[in-house]
Amino acid sequence: HAAPRQRKHTMTRISEQTLAQLAQQHGTPLWVYDAALIRERIAQLSSFDTVRFAQKACSNIHLLALMREAGAHVDAVSLGEIERALQAGFTTDGSGGAAGLVFTCDLFDRATLRRVVEAKVEVNAGSIDMLHQLGAVSPGHRVWLRINPGFGHGHSNKTNTGGENSKHGIWHSELKDALALIRQYGLHLVGLHMHIGSGVDYSHLQQVCGTMVDLVTGMGHDVEAISTGGGLSVPYREGEQPVDTAHYFALWDAARKQIETHLGHPVRMEIEPGRFLVAEAGLLVTEVRATKQMGGNHFTLLDTGFSELMRPAMYGSYHEMTVLARDGRDLRAQDARATVVGGPLCESGDVFTQLEGGVVETRLLPRAQVGDYVVMHGAGAYGASMSSNYNSRPHAAEYLVDGAQSRLIRRRQTVEELIALERLD
Ligand code: LLP
């Protein structure tokens, strides 16, 4: 009888053979994305009037264009993300309906403020100072108010974006000051926005919905729309349940209906996921380059470090791993050993098997030899987009699997390119 596959919940439909072939053709480390799964996730949220992709999760312009074609809109949090969205074909014309592109931040740096005004990018303001700075130069500009409701929630303290320990948003009790500035400068209020963190917890969700209703119905100012933020969780470990998108929508829809009854007209409702659209669709293919025994611990060292996938080192995040032979054979879990999986960086924290706080763990994995591939799953969100050039490692290549349209969507950076901006003279 066939041995069980290592991976019991298949996240992408990309076969092991394809992954091994791509690794041989394009080298490792290699990001591989499944276009069909991204489209499926967008479609799953189609009850919302607008699905706005939080591109910080994965900002390759080819993926942004794919999302635009699939009907999604996009969020940008920096000048660079604005330019990416524009290159991917999103528009900034906020006249009626939902703008293709919204800029969300807690501050404007000077260059971004200039660009936002010039290109008329709708702004989701996370501070009172942003309203002063925008109002002074661009009366009539379309703005959202990002409200910090006074509480938050996250898969780690670092992804909790509400409450008084968070720097995000306009504090709920300052909403009236924000509205006064909107009137003073003649800004156009589109709606209120709340994003309290990453990772769904339905009781927090209910609390956010309630706060949204209270604020909108109590503020004495009309809105066209509300934004429910992002934060939809995905299963990273076997056994974790995917978010119930129908329940999620139902909770928010009930809130929206109360707001519509109060205002006496329809209110558009946006959702702003990052992780949900891309996490499961992305894989990081790496090669085993050394194995060693250090006292009681076995180590498997890959050609990939936290310079590529930072989540384990930053949050103690768990990514499922599978081991493939060079021909793509899925190595079987029977012949497993507990091993610490690490990377090439000159830093002890460069370990993929660790808990938050840096406690190193072992993982039970099929015995891998030098030359085998280790695939990191659920790596599409906050993977490539959080990569760095630490230890002067060039950025890895990105490949999109999309039927006949499959292609490299970012070539590997060269060391020459990495050094090119520096000067000896
Ligand atoms: N909207 C706003 C205003 C946000 O700040 C974020 C994420 C999102 C939407 C999307 O959240 P998501 O749906 O992806 O949970 N690097 C961390 C996550 C940081 C999230 C920052 N803001 C991680 O790897 O888990």
Residues whose N, C-alpha, C, O or C-beta is under 5 A from the ligand:
A	BS01	LLP	A54 A57 T159 H195 G197 S198 G199 G229 G230 G231 L232 E272 P273 G274 R275 F276 R311 A381 Y382
